[in-house]
Amino acid sequence: MKKTISALAAAGVLALASIQPAAAATGDWPQQGGSARHASRISSPGNLAPTTVRSLALELSARTTAQPGLAVVGGVAYGEDDSGRVLALSTSTGRQLWSQTTCDGQQHPYTLAGDWAPAVGGGRLWVNSATHLTGIDLRTHAVVACVPLGAGGDGAGSPTFYGGAVFLANGSRVYSVDASIGRVRWTATLATGFANGTVAVDGGLVLVPSASYVDGSGHVYALRASNGSRAWTYSSPGVVVAVTAWGGRVFASDPPTGLDEATGRVLWTRTGYLPGAGLSVDGSRVYVYCGEASTAPPSAGGTCDGEVLAFDAATGRLLWHHDVASEGAGDVTVGNGVVYVTDPVDLGRLTMLRATTGAMIATRAHPGGFLTSQPVVVDGKVYLLGLLETGAGFLDRWGA
């Protein structure tokens, strides 16, 4: 089977017909950031709110070899381990339901912030292992698409599913793949630098964060989803580490910036801040996790290392900032008045803040363990991956 897949991959694509199961429901978390916009905004918080998360308790913990991060759809959590296997785990029992090896048998390059995650859409699960995009049928668990990619390295991002297509960036190239047959629709090459994470798709645009570590600059490239042509480009004074879209605006970090989605015009930018990861938006506020060796203006204490910052989405005004760790990278998820934060480089715990004020609500830690993934919230349950002190991995489900 591996030999057959490799031969077809070299030819460009493997496509097998199959009956497709239902699409992901509204409350699911089918890809990185929860949706094609990658806003990390929770659509099904259930009973989780500032008044209830104080009683958040560990309901289930199951051993797994999955690496950060997760897609959760239809009661199944999907991830990938370090041997290039896609894993499907039951969210009710933690039991592994099935596994499948990616086209090249390699895992996605590991990152400490922003996570990696598969994308679920069109009855298939999509995995970017940096050399190939693998499509797996969710009904048969068979590999049904194997698309070779150029060298990705550190610039490889998670796949994004939207409108029957899969979009992803690898190295200096951006791809659009027809999800029904696994065929490349178009490719585009970035003018400078390389893709620095996962693309967001919104308003007919593919939004690509990019970086050039030669001079420490970056860009946001807005490509037309229909054909890959460039609609606009934003040049940033810093390396762009994340991009998301909401309400006709595009938000990028390093530095935190708001752009008009239609034109790329700068609406606001906070050039005194140098965040390192974790970008989320709930419509009215933009939340940023400031990473290692980050700085901020004196009004914010002169540093935002290990802090979460909240900016007004319309004006960029700093609303609040809160220390959650002493250093490192982190991930931010928001919904129903609660900001959920993990800091996999420092304390490895879950911190919950009030979205309106940044006030601390509660923290949680896995006994003898270290939480490593972005908080994923589906139907009032928080799902997190982590590592025990022994090195063994686990999947947690928390509820109130």
C-alpha positions in Angstrom: 0.0 0.0 0.0 2.8 2.4 0.9 4.5 1.8 -2.4 1.2 2.4 -4.3 0.6 5.6 -2.4 4.2 6.9 -3.0 3.9 6.2 -6.8 0.6 8.1 -7.0 1.9 10.9 -4.9 4.8 11.4 -7.3 2.3 11.6 -10.1 0.5 14.4 -8.2 -2.7 13.1 -6.7 -4.6 10.0 -5.4 -8.4 10.2 -5.5 -10.8 7.5 -4.6 -14.6 7.8 -4.7 -16.4 7.3 -1.4 -19.7 8.2 0.3 -19.2 11.3 2.5 -20.5 11.6 6.0 -22.2 14.8 7.3 -20.3 18.1 7.5 -19.0 19.4 10.8 -21.7 21.0 12.9 -21.7 24.7 13.9 -20.5 24.0 17.4 -17.6 21.8 16.4 -13.9 22.8 16.2 -13.0 21.4 12.8 -9.6 23.0 12.3 -7.0 25.3 13.8 -8.6 28.4 15.3 -12.0 26.8 15.2 -12.9 28.0 11.7 -11.5 29.2 8.4 -11.2 32.7 9.9 -8.9 31.2 12.6 -10.4 33.6 15.2 -10.2 31.0 18.0 -13.7 32.0 19.0 -15.9 29.4 20.7 -19.3 28.8 19.1 -20.7 26.3 21.6 -19.7 27.3 25.1 -22.5 25.4 26.7 -22.7 26.3 30.4 -19.2 27.7 30.5 -19.2 31.3 31.6 -17.3 33.5 34.1 -19.5 32.3 36.9 -19.2 28.6 36.1 -15.7 28.0 35.1 -14.6 28.4 38.7 -15.9 24.9 39.2 -14.1 23.5 36.1 -13.0 19.9 36.9 -11.2 17.2 35.1 -13.7 14.7 33.8 -11.6 12.4 31.6 -7.9 11.9 31.0 -6.7 9.3 28.5 -3.2 8.4 27.3 -2.4 9.3 23.7 0.6 9.9 21.6 -1.1 12.9 19.8 1.0 16.1 19.5 -0.6 19.6 19.8 -3.2 20.4 18.5 -6.7 19.1 17.9 -9.7 19.2 15.7 -12.9 18.0 17.5 -15.9 17.0 15.3 -18.9 14.8 16.0 -17.6 13.4 19.3 -14.2 12.6 17.9 -10.9 14.3 18.6 -8.3 14.2 15.7 -4.6 14.7 16.1 -1.3 13.4 14.8 1.6 11.7 16.6 5.4 12.0 16.1 5.5 9.0 13.7 3.2 10.6 11.1 0.0 8.8 12.1 -3.3 10.5 12.3 -5.2 9.5 15.4 -9.0 9.5 16.1 -10.0 9.5 19.7 -13.4 9.3 21.3 -14.2 12.4 23.3 -16.5 10.4 25.6 -14.1 7.6 26.5 -10.7 8.8 25.3 -10.3 5.4 23.5 -8.5 5.4 20.2 -11.0 4.6 17.4 -8.6 4.4 14.5 -5.3 5.6 13.1 -3.9 6.1 9.6 -0.4 7.0 8.3 0.1 10.1 6.3 1.4 9.9 2.7 5.0 10.4 3.6 4.9 8.9 7.1 6.1 12.1 8.6 4.7 14.4 11.2 4.1 18.1 10.8 7.0 20.3 12.2 6.3 20.8 15.9 5.6 24.3 17.2 5.2 25.5 20.8 2.6 28.1 19.9 -0.2 28.4 17.5 -0.3 24.6 17.4 -0.7 22.4 14.5 -4.0 20.8 13.7 -5.7 18.8 11.0 -8.7 20.2 9.1 -12.0 18.4 8.8 -14.4 19.1 5.9 -16.2 17.5 3.0 -16.2 14.1 4.8 -12.4 14.1 4.9 -9.6 14.9 7.2 -6.7 16.9 5.9 -3.1 16.8 7.2 -0.1 18.9 6.2 3.1 17.0 7.0 5.3 19.6 5.3 6.1 17.5 2.2 2.5 16.3 1.4 -1.1 17.2 2.0 -2.9 14.0 3.0 -6.6 13.5 2.7 -8.3 10.7 4.7 -11.9 9.6 4.2 -13.6 9.8 7.6 -16.0 6.9 6.8 -13.4 4.3 5.5 -10.3 5.8 7.1 -8.5 5.3 3.9 -6.0 7.7 2.3 -7.9 9.2 -0.6 -5.7 12.2 -1.6 -1.9 12.6 -1.6 -0.7 15.9 -2.9 3.1 16.6 -2.9 4.2 20.0 -1.7 7.4 22.0 -1.9 9.8 22.2 1.0 7.9 23.6 4.0 10.2 23.6 7.0 9.3 26.0 9.7 7.0 27.9 7.4 4.5 25.0 7.1 1.1 25.8 8.4 -2.0 23.8 9.2 -4.5 23.2 6.4 -7.6 25.4 6.2 -10.9 24.0 4.8 -13.4 26.4 3.3 -16.0 26.2 0.5 -15.0 22.8 -0.8 -11.3 23.6 -1.0 -8.3 23.2 1.2 -5.9 26.1 1.5 -2.4 25.9 3.0 1.0 27.6 2.9 4.3 25.7 2.8 7.6 27.6 2.6 7.1 30.4 0.1 4.1 28.8 -1.7 0.4 28.9 -1.1 -1.9 26.1 -2.3 -5.6 25.7 -3.1 -6.7 22.1 -3.4 -10.1 20.8 -4.6 -11.3 18.8 -1.6 -13.6 16.5 -3.6 -10.8 15.1 -5.8 -7.6 16.1 -4.2 -6.3 18.1 -7.2 -4.4 21.3 -6.9 -6.5 24.2 -8.2 -3.8 26.9 -8.1 -0.5 27.8 -6.4 0.9 31.2 -5.7 4.4 32.2 -4.7 5.0 34.9 -2.1 7.0 37.9 -3.3 9.3 37.9 -0.3 10.0 35.7 2.8 8.1 32.5 3.7 4.7 31.7 5.1 4.9 31.9 8.9 1.9 29.9 10.0 -1.6 29.0 9.0 -3.6 31.0 6.5 -7.1 32.4 7.3 -9.8 32.4 4.7 -12.6 35.0 4.7 -14.4 37.4 2.4 -13.1 35.6 -0.7 -9.5 36.1 0.4 -6.7 33.8 1.6 -4.8 35.7 4.2 -1.2 34.6 4.6 1.1 35.6 7.5 4.8 35.8 6.3 8.2 36.5 7.7 11.6 37.4 6.5 14.2 36.7 9.2 16.9 38.4 7.2 15.7 41.8 8.2 13.0 40.9 10.8 10.1 42.1 8.7 6.9 40.5 7.6 3.8 40.7 5.4 0.2 39.8 5.2 -0.6 38.7 1.7 -4.3 38.7 0.7 -4.8 36.3 -2.3 -8.1 35.8 -4.1 -9.5 32.4 -3.1 -10.7 31.8 -6.6 -7.4 32.0 -8.5 -4.6 32.9 -6.1 -4.0 36.4 -7.6 -2.9 39.1 -5.1 -5.6 41.5 -3.9 -3.4 43.5 -1.6 -0.2 43.3 0.6 0.5 44.7 4.0 4.1 45.3 5.0 4.8 44.9 8.7 7.8 46.3 10.6 7.9 43.0 12.5 7.7 39.3 11.7 4.0 38.4 11.3 3.3 35.4 13.5 -0.5 35.1 13.2 -3.4 36.4 11.2 -7.2 36.2 11.6 -10.3 37.9 10.2 -13.6 39.1 11.7 -16.3 41.6 10.8 -14.6 43.0 7.7 -11.3 43.4 9.4 -8.0 41.5 9.3 -5.9 41.3 12.5 -2.2 40.5 12.5 0.3 40.3 15.3 3.9 41.6 15.6 3.0 44.2 16.1 -0.8 44.0 16.8 -2.5 45.5 13.8 -6.0 46.0 12.4 -6.5 46.2 8.6 -9.5 46.8 6.4 -10.2 43.4 4.8 -11.3 44.8 1.4 -8.3 47.1 0.8 -5.6 46.2 3.3 -5.6 49.8 4.6 -4.2 50.1 8.1 -6.9 50.9 10.6 -4.6 50.8 13.6 -1.3 49.4 14.8 0.4 49.2 18.1 4.1 49.4 17.1 5.4 49.5 20.7 4.3 45.9 21.3 6.2 42.8 20.1 3.9 39.8 20.7 5.0 36.3 20.0 2.0 34.1 19.5 -1.7 33.5 20.3 -4.1 35.7 18.4 -7.9 35.6 19.0 -10.9 37.9 18.3 -14.5 37.9 19.6 -15.7 40.8 17.5 -15.2 43.6 20.0 -11.8 42.7 21.3 -8.5 41.3 20.0 -6.5 39.1 22.3 -2.8 38.6 21.9 -0.4 36.4 23.9 3.0 38.1 24.3 5.8 35.6 23.9 9.4 35.2 25.1 11.6 38.4 25.2 8.7 40.5 24.1 8.4 44.2 24.9 5.7 46.7 25.5 5.4 50.5 26.2 5.9 51.8 29.7 2.1 52.1 30.1 1.9 48.3 30.0 4.8 47.8 32.3 7.6 47.8 29.7 7.2 44.1 28.9 4.5 41.7 27.8 6.5 38.6 28.3 4.0 35.9 29.3 1.1 38.3 29.2 -2.3 38.4 27.5 -3.3 41.7 26.1 -6.7 42.9 25.0 -7.1 45.6 22.3 -10.3 47.3 21.1 -10.9 45.7 17.7 -12.1 49.0 16.1 -9.4 51.4 17.5 -6.5 49.3 18.8 -6.8 50.9 22.2 -5.2 48.8 24.9 -8.1 47.6 27.2 -6.2 45.4 29.7 -3.2 43.2 30.2 -2.7 40.3 32.5 0.4 38.2 33.5 -0.2 34.5 33.1 3.4 33.2 32.9 6.9 34.4 33.2 8.0 33.7 29.7 7.5 31.8 26.5 4.7 31.2 24.0 1.0 30.6 24.5 -2.4 30.1 22.9 -5.6 32.0 23.4 -9.3 30.9 22.9 -12.3 33.1 23.8 -16.0 32.6 24.2 -19.0 33.6 26.3 -17.0 36.1 28.4 -14.1 33.8 29.2 -10.5 33.9 27.8 -8.8 30.5 28.0 -5.0 30.6 27.9 -2.4 27.9 27.9 1.4 28.6 28.3 3.2 25.4 27.1 6.7 26.9 27.5 6.5 28.0 31.1 3.9 26.7 33.7 1.9 24.4 31.3 -1.4 25.3 32.9 -4.8 26.6 31.9 -5.7 30.1 32.9 -9.2 31.6 32.6 -9.7 35.4 32.5 -12.7 37.7 32.2 -12.9 38.8 28.6 -14.1 42.3 29.6 -11.5 43.2 32.2 -8.7 40.6 32.1 -9.4 39.7 35.8 -8.3 36.3 36.9 -11.1 33.8 37.3 -9.3 30.5 37.9 -6.4 28.3 36.9 -6.2 24.6 36.3 -3.3 22.1 36.0 -3.1 18.5 35.2 -1.8 16.5 38.2 1.8 15.7 37.5 1.4 16.9 33.9 2.0 19.9 31.6 -0.7 21.2 29.2 0.7 21.8 25.7 -2.1 22.6 23.3 -4.6 25.4 22.5 -7.8 25.1 24.6 -10.5 23.6 22.3 -14.0 24.2 23.6 -16.9 22.2 22.1 -20.4 21.8 23.7 -19.3 23.2 27.1 -16.2 20.9 27.4 -12.6 22.0 27.3 -10.2 19.6 25.5 -6.4 19.8 26.0 -3.4 17.7 25.1 -0.5 17.5 27.5 2.6 15.6 28.8 3.2 13.8 32.0 6.5 14.1 33.8 7.3 10.7 32.5 7.0 11.9 29.0 3.7 10.1 28.3 1.0 12.1 26.5 -2.6 12.6 27.5 -5.9 14.0 26.3 -8.0 15.8 28.9 -11.6 16.7 29.0 -12.7 19.3 31.5 -16.2 20.4 32.4 -18.2 22.5 34.9 
